[in-house]
Amino acid sequence: MRTVLDKLTVAEKLLLVGYNLEEQGDSPFSLERLIVDAWKKFPQAFGLQEYMDEHPDSNKVIAALAGRRGPLHKQRWFTKIGMKLYALTEKGRSAAKTLQQV
């Protein structure tokens, strides 16, 4: 049975994970932390092919976050603070709050 979370895009899933990290007081957060937390919350979306329940696929997160054509680059929900350090923008926080209400 599909849930509301299953219908989210990759970008929306990463946004919720980043928002959760910030709500836990982890801001800025490391790229590695985002990768692992995204995989733990959404293993089907961020797991390594053929090993989804065992290992995260960092390329999926990096492509969405850092790629110039990636969905998060266009949305401007994240900002890069330093080497492998990210935080949500105000736009990202607002979008995450809206998603949580769905």
Secondary structure, DSSP 8 states (H G I E B T S, - for coil): ---TGGGS-HHHHHHHHHHHHHHTT--SEEHHHHHHHHHHH-HHHHB-TT-TTT-B-HHHHHHHHH-TTSHHHHHT-EEEEETTEEEE-HHHHHHHHHHHT-
